[in-house]
Amino acid sequence: MSCKSLKHRFDEERKKGLTFARALDIYQDVEGSVAAHRTELEELIHSQADHDRIRHLQEHITEGERLIQEIQQLHLH
């Protein structure tokens, strides 16, 4: 699942009332997505792929990392 889709899912869950279990599920999904993007990025860099593809993938990684930070900063009440 893309980082953008995961961010949307996270935002929707927050509106409904995010549970710890759901936050953890989304967090793990985002971590997996970012790890896969990093692996793909390394392959693109080594194959000297198109710079636009590389930049686009870097944007996805940045978006995922922001979501990870947002989830890490949640406070339980």
C-alpha positions, 0 to 999 in steps of 0.5 A: 500500500502506498504511503499516501493511501496509508496517510489517508487511512490514518487520517480517517481512523483519527477522525473516527477515534484511533485505537492503539491497535489501529495506530500500530497496524498502520505504523507497521504498514508504513515502515514496510512500505518505506523499507520497500521504497528504500530498496527500490530506490537503491536499485534505481540509483545503481541502475542509473534510472531516470532522475524523475523516477528517483525523485518521485520515489524519494518523495514517497519515502519522505511522506512515509517518514513524516507519517511514521513521525506523526504516529510516534508523536501520538499521546495516549490518554 
